[in-house]
Amino acid sequence: MVPRTGRRTAPPVPVALLRDRGMRALLAVAVLGVAWYAWPVAGLPVRIAAYWPIQVALDVVLAAGSWRVARDAAAPATTRRFWRSMTAAAVLFTAGDLVQTAQSARDLTVHGLVSGDVHLVFILAGMALPLWTMLTHPVRATGRQRLVFWLDAATVMTAAAGFIWSFVLSAVVGAGTALVLLNSMLAAVMLILFFGITKLVLGGDAPFRPVAAGIALVGVALTAVGAGVDGLAPTVHPAVSMLASFVPCVIMAACPRAQTVEMRVAATAPPRRRRRPFSLLPYGAALATYTAGLASLIDQGLSARSWGLLLASLLVTLVVLGRQITSFVDNAVLLRRLGEQESRFRSLIEHSSDLTVITDRGGRMTFTSPAVTRMLGYASEELHGSTLHDLLHPQDRPVAAAGGSWQGRVRHRDGSWRWLDVVATDRHDDPSVGGLISNARDITEARAFQERLRFDATHDALTGLANRALFHRRIADAAEQPGAGARTGVLAVDLDDFKIINDTLGHHVGDRVLTTAAERLRGCVRDGSDTVARLGGDEFAVILTGTTPAEAAATAARIVAALSEPVTVEGHVLVVRASVGVATGPSERAGTLLRAADAAMYDAKRSGKGTMAVAGG
């Protein structure tokens, strides 16, 4: 069962747009408007009378939608700045269309569809506001990317110039000077507007979302077409003239609404995957130019309109070729750098003293660095597909399974065990790795050195027996962890006449006597459970765990007999006897048994050399 997080998952943007009531309302307006203008459901004067008020209503929708986006505190500052300019532009469009509404009310003929001078001033002023915002919007591209940006922008702008020539300028070739000048100014504004939108889309920090950007581009393109038709309004069918202005206005009114929906989806959707590092817009512009040029040739032959589109197609081809050459050069540079980095990485891996292993989710090794040969004796190919679990010491497998940082023993090819210090990093979610990365270094010698230091701290350097510190720790352990009815025995052992041997024959002979005594003491006790310690000089002690008084006495007798055997050192046959004191009692009283055994040992000395005495006996 998947737990509910309380956060609703956002639908895809297309679904969200279709579900949005505002977008559906605008779609309904578009369908009804096209039907209204295209089919003679009403007389021409009625349709002309409704034409400009409908434009005003669409301007108000554009202004309200833009203002809503501009007030969104979650949007970046550059985004709010752009949509504030769109709000101001929509207000100017509204004012211009209101003026035109009043003027056309006196002339409900096709001449009422033609924009007046005041209307054009408001329209141009409205275009200038977002245009200035777009031109001053920062471009994030730097270095080589800036060149790529300008080439892509040139492709789009050349295509836009071809369309503007085709639909705005070519239609007024040979017309009056005033009309040519007016359409030229409008074409210049449209071209600059196209550049501004292109800059926002390709610059890497657009103030609108992808769908909103696409709607804006289509709206501006159709506005350019509508401007050309508007200039020819008296000579074209009224329905065509009205549709050429109505459709772009509906599309532009939908732009801020699409921006709002996309921002809402982005706020609740999981993080998006990384965007592709290139834009398809320049290639789409080139394809559109080729298509329009071919259609114009088929329809009109080599007319002024066709020549403009053919020239635009040629220039687009040249710019795209320049863009591709730039891409080839960049790719060559990137491949060279990638090769250098790969060689550097390979050199680091091959000559690193540390071992790197990548394992998949099943624990199978998918990569081992060459250091595995120096560290464990295997070739990398031998371990491919095998599991690290099989190489681990059984006692260390639970530690390794916990992940993170761990230390454990790994089997060498020769059968020995090597201690490794491993740091594991989970990179299963990284497609380039897809596994667990483990970096390991050989700490076998360091571990051996640590063990040696630990041993030296608790054992006598000469005999290898436990020293006084470890002896008292074992006594304390016996007292703290007694079993039901468990008894502990302590033997105090002192070598007789050792001082005479040490003083007359030298310390090196005395050391040999001590090491021989230590070996014989070990042979008299149980391995693993009993402890033999050298307390200092010729004093030894034995801890017998889980014993009885009879067993303790028998052990003491074996010690007396073993130490009474002659010792031959450098030709000297030496007889070293020992006095042994025995004390037994409950394990919780183990701390007091040494004193009792020590006292019994002195009782044995007083009884004679090579004897034993039992405390309380």
N, C-alpha and C positions, 0 to 999 in steps of 0.2 A: 504494500500500500504506500502511495506517495503522500507525504504529509502536505497539508495545505499551508501555504505561506501567508495567506491573507492578501496577497498582491495579485490582481488580475493580470493575466497575460494579454498583451496588446495584440489585436489582429494584424495581419499584414496591411501595408498601406493601401493597396488597391481595394481590399475589403472594407477598410475603414472609410475610404472615400465614398464607396457605394452606399455604406450605411449612414453616412452623414446627411442630416436633413437639409442643411444648407446647400450641399453639392447636388442633392436630388432636386431641390427646388430650382436651382440654376439650370439643371439639365432639362427640367420640364419647361422652363421659360424659353430655353433655346429651341426645343422641339416645337412649341406652340408659336414662337416667333417666326421660325422658318416657314411653318405652315401658313401663318398670317400673311407674310410678305409674298410667298411663292404662289399661293393659290388665291384666286379672286373671290375670296369669301366676303369681301366688302369692296366698295368702290375705291378708286384710286385716291380721291380727296380724303376719304376717311383714313386710309392707310397712311397717307402723307401727314395728316393732322396728328396721328398717334405716333409717328416716327420719332420726332424729337423729344416728346415727353418720356417715351420708353428709354431713349438714350440718357436722359436726366436720371431716371430711376436706376439704371445700371451704374451711372457715375456715383450715385449715393451709396449703392452696395459696395463698390470698389473703395470708396472713402471709409466707410464703416469697417470693412474687413481689414484694411490696411492699418487703421487706428487701433484695432484690437490687437494686431500683431505687435505694433509699436509699443503698446503698453505692457507687454508681457515681460515681467521682471526677470524671468528665467532666461530670456534670450540674450545673446551677447550684445555689447554696446553697438558694434558695427551693424548688426541686424536691425536693432531698434532705430538706428539713424536712417537706414535705407527706407524702412517702412514709414517713418515720419515724412520723408520726402514724397513717398507715394501717396500718403494721405493728403498732403498739400497739393500735389498734382491733381488728384481726383477732385478736390474742391474747385480748382481752376477749371477742370473739364466740366464740372457741374455748372459753374457760372457761365462758361461759354455756350453750353447747350441750352441753358435757360434763355440767353440772349437770342440764340438761333431759333428757339421755340417761338419767342415773341415775333421775330421777323417773319418766319414761315407761316404764321397764322394769317398773314395778309395775302399769301400767295400759295394756295394749295395745289400748285402744279409741280411739274418735275423741277422747275427752277427753285422751288422751296427746299429741295434736297441739297442744293449747292451751298457750301459753307461761305458765310460772309466774312468780311475783313476782320470784324471784331471777334467773331468766333475763332478765326484762325490765330489771332493774337493770343487768345486764352489757351488754345490748344498748344501752340508753340511754347508759351510760358510754362504750361503744365509739364510738357516734356522736358524742359530745361532743368527743372528741379531734380527729379531722379537721375537725369543725365549727369548733372554735376556731382551728385553723390556717388554715382558709379565710376566716374572718371577719377575721383579722388580716393576711391576705395583702395586700401593697400593690397599689393600683390605679394603673396607669401613666397613665391618662387625666387630662388637665389642661384647665382652662378650659372651652371650649364642649364639648369631647369628654366631659367629666365629666357634663354634663347629658344628652347622648345616651346615655351608659352607664347612667345611672339610669333613663331612660325605657325602654331596652331591657330592663333588669333588671326593671322594674315589669311589663312585658308578660309576661315569662317567669314571674314570681312569681304574677301574677294567674291565668295558665293553670294553674300548679301548684296554686294554692289551689282552683281549680275541680275538678281531678282528685282532690285529697285529700278535698274535701267529698264528691265522688261515690262514692269507693271506701272511705273510712275513716269519715267522720262521719255521712253520711246513713243508713248501714246501722244505726246504733245510736240513731237518733232514737226517743225513747220507751222506751229500754231502761233498765236500772238505773243509778243514779248512779255507781257504781264503774266500770262499763264505759264510760259516757260520759266520765268524767274520764280514764280510762286512754287511750281513743282520742283524746281531745282533746290530751293530752300528747304522744302519739305523732304526731298530726297537726302539732302545733307544731314538734316536732323535725324532722319531714320537711320542713316548709315552710322552716325555717331551713337545713336541709341543701341544699334546692334553691337557696336564695339563695346559699349558699357556693359551690356548683358553678357557678351562673350568673355569680357574681362572677369566678371563676377563668377561665371561658371568655371572658367579654366584657371583662375588665379589661386585656387586652393583654399579660399576662405569666403565662400559665397554666403550672402545674407539670406538665402532662401534654400529650401530643401529641393531634392531632385525633381519631384513631380511638379512642384510649383515653378521651378526653373524651366522645365519643358513647356508648361502651359504659357509662361511669359514669352518664351521664344516664339511659339506658334502664334500667340496673340500679336506680338510686334510684327511678325512676318505678314500676317493677314491684314494688319493695320496698314502696312505699306501697300498691299494690294488694294485695300479699300480706298487709300488716298488717291491712287491712280484712277480708280473707277469714279471717285468723287469729282475729280477734275473733268471727267467726261459725262457727268450726270445728265446734261441735257440731251446727249446723243445715244445713251444706252437705255435699256429697258429699266423702268423705275424699280421693278422688283429686284433686279440685279444690283442697282445702286444702293437700295436700302439694306439688302442682305450683306453687301460688302462692308457696311459699317456696323450693322447689328451684330453679326457673328463675332468679330474681333472684340467688341465691347463686352459680350457675354463671357468670352474666354478670359479677358483681363479681369472681369469681376470675380471669376472663379479662382484666380491666382492667390489672393490672400486667404481665401477659404481653404484651399489646398494646403497652404503653408501652415495654417492653424491646425488642421487635422494631422499633418505630418509631425509637427512639434509635439502634439499630444501623444501620438504613437511612440515617438522617440523617447518621451519622458517615462513611459511605462514598459517599454520593450527591453529585452536583455541587450547587452553590448553587441553592436554589429561587428561582423568580421571586417578585417582591414579592407578599405576600398582599393580598387585596382589602380595601379600607378599611372594610368593613361586614360585619356578621354576619347570616346567614340564620336564626339561632336564634330571635329574637323572632317572625319571621313563621311559622316552623314551629310555634311554640307557639300562636300565634293560630289557625292552620289546624287544629291538633289539638283546640283548645277548641271551635271551631265544629262540627267533625265529631262530637265526643263529645256535644255538646248536641243536635245533630240526631238522633243515634242514640238518645239517651235519650228525646227527645220521641216518636219513633216507637214505641219499646218500652214506655214507661211513661206517656206523656202528661205532664200538668203535676204530676208528683210532687215531693217535696222534693229528690230528686236532680236532677231536671230544672231546677227553679228555681235551684239553685246553679250549675249549668252555664250556664244562660241569663244569670244575673247576671255570672258570670265572662266570658262572651262579650261582654256589653255593656261591662264595664270594660276588657277587652282592646281592644275597638274604640276606646274613648275614648283610651286610652293610645297606641295605634298612630296615631290621628289627631294627637295631640299630637306624636308622634315625626315624623310626616310634615310637620306645620307647621314644626317646628324645622328639618327638612331643607330645606324650601323657603326659610326665612329664611337658613339657612347658604349654600344655593346662590346666593341673590340676592347675599349679601355676597361670596361667592367670585367670582361673575361680575363684580361691580363691580370688585373688586380685580384680576381678570384683565384686564378692560378697561383699567384704569389702567396696569397693567404693560405691556400690549400697546401702548398709546399712548406710554408712556415709551420703550419699546424702538424703536417706529417713529420717534419723534423723534430718538433717538440715531443710528439708522441713516441717516435722511434728512439729518442735519446733520453727520455725521461726515466728516472730511476723508480718512479711510482708506477703502479699498475692501474690501468683504467679498464673497467669491465661494464658492459651494458647487457642487462638481462630483461627479457620480456615478462609479461604478466605470469607466464607459467614457470618463471625462474630459469629459463634456458638462456644460455649465453649467446648473444648475437654479435658481440664484438669483444675482443680482448687485445690490448695493446701489446707490442713486442716485448715489453718488460716482463711478461708472463714467463718467457723463456729463461731470463736471468733470475727471476724470483722463484719460480716453481718448477722449472725444467721442462714445461710443456711447450709445444709449438701452438701458435694461435689457432691453426686449422684443427688441431686435435680437440680443442675444447668447444668449437662451434657446434651449437645444438645440445651440448650436455648441460647439466644443471650444477650450479654452484653448491647446492645442498649436498650433492654426492661427494664433494671434495672437503666439506667441513667436518671437523671433529664432532662426533655425536653429542658431546657435552656442550658444544658451542652453537649448535643449530638453533636452540630457542632464542639465544641472544641475537643472532643474525636475523631471525624471522621478525624480531621487533622493529627492525629498520633503524634509520638514523645513523648515529655513530656507534661503532662497536669494535671490540677486539676479539679475535678468535684464531683458532688453529686451522690451517688449510694443509691438506696433504700434498707433499712434494712428489715429483715423479719417482724419486728413489724410495718412497715409502715413509720418509721422515715427515715431521710436522713443522710448519713454519708459522710463527705468530705474525698476524697481519693486523694493522690498525686501519679500519675501513670507515669512510664517510660516504653514506649513500644519499643520493638526491633523486626524488621521484620526478621523472620527466615523461611519464606516460602520455600526458596530454599534449606534448610537443610533437607535432607530426614529423619533424626532422630527426627526432630521437626515438620516440615511441617505446621507452623502457625506463628502467632504473639504472642510473649512472652510479657506479661505485668506484671511488678512488682509494687505493690501498698502498700502504708502504710497509716494508718488512721491518718488524720490530723484534725479531727473534733474539738478536744479540742484546738489545736493550732489555727485553724481558729476562734473559738469562742473567744479565748484570744486576737487575733489580732483585731477582730471586737470590742471587749470591749475597747481595747486601742484606737482604732480609734474613738469610740463613746465618750470616756472620754476626748479625745483631743478636741472635738468640742461641748461638752455639759456640762452644769452646774451640778456639782456633787450632789448638794442638791435637786434641783427640776427636773432634767432630761431635762430641756429646753435647746434650743440652747444657746451657750455662745456668748460672744462678737465677737470672731473670726469667728464663723460660720455665725453670723448675718451679719457681713460686707461682707462675701463671697456671701451670698444670695443677698445682696444689689447690689454687683458688677455684679452678674449673671443677675439680672433684668435689669441693665443698659446696659449690653453687648448683650442681646438677646431680644430686644423689638419687639413686634408685631405691625402690622399696627394699629395705634390709641390706642395701649394698654396703660393703666394707672396703676400706682402703688400707693398704700396708705401705709403710715407709721404712726403708733400710738406710742407715747411715754407715758408710764404709770409709775406713781410714787405713792407709798402707803403713805397716810397721817398718821401722828402720829405713824409710825412704830417704830421710834427710842425710843419713850416713852415706848412702850410695851416691846421692847428688853431690855431696861435698867432696868425697874422695875420688870418684871416677869422672866427675864433670857433669855439666848440665845436659850435654847431648846424650849421655848414657841415661840420665834421669828421664829425659824426654822419651827415649825408647821404652823405658820401663812403664811410663804412664800410658803410652799408646797401646802397649801390650795389655796392660790392665784393663784399659777401656774396651778392647776387643773381647777380652774374656768376660767382662761384665755384660756386654751385649749378648753373648752366647748363653748366659744364664737366665735371661728373662724372655717373656713372650714378645714377639714382634707385633708392633701396631698398638697394643694396649698398654704396655708398661713403658716407663720413661727412665733412662739412665742419664744422670747429670754429673758434671764435674763442678763442684762448688768452689774450688780453688786449691792450689798446691796439690797435696796428695789426698784431698777429701772428695769423696764421691757420695752420691745419694741415689736411691732407686724408689720410684713410685710404682706400686703394684695395685692396679684397679680391679675391683670385683674379686677380691681374694678372701682367704680365710686365715686365721692365725697359723694353722698347720701348713698351709701352702706358703705363707710368708716365711716361716721358719725353714721349710725345705729349700726355698730359693736362697736364703741366707747361707745355708749349709753348702749349697752348690757353689756359691761365690767364694766361701772360705776355701773350699777344696780347689777351685780353679786357680785362685790367686796364689795358692801354696806351691803350684807347679813351678819348677825352675825356669828362669829366663836367661837366655844366652845373648849377650850384647858384646860385640867386638872381642870375642874369646873369653869373656867373663861369664861364668855360670853363677847367676844370682838367684837367690831364693827370697821372694818378697811375700810376706804374709800380710793378712789383713784382719782388722778387728771390725766386727759388724754388729750394729745395734738394730733390733727389730721392734717396730711398734705397729699395731693394727687397731682399728676401731671403725665406728660408723663414718661414712664418707663426709657427713656434714662437719665432723671434727677433724678433717684432714689437716687443717691449718695448725693444730696442736701436736700432730703426730711427729713432726720433724724434731721438735724439742725432746719428745719422749724417746725417739730413736737415737738421738745424739747422746742423751744421758745413758741409754743402754749400751751404746758403743764404748763409752768410757768405762762402764762396768766390765765390758768384755776385755778391755786393755788391762784393767787391774787383775783380771783373772789369768792373763797370759796372752802371748802373741798367737795370732791365727785362731782366735776363738770368736764365738758369737754370744750375744745375750739378748733376751727378750724383755722388753719393758714390762714391768709389773710381774715378771716371772720369778 
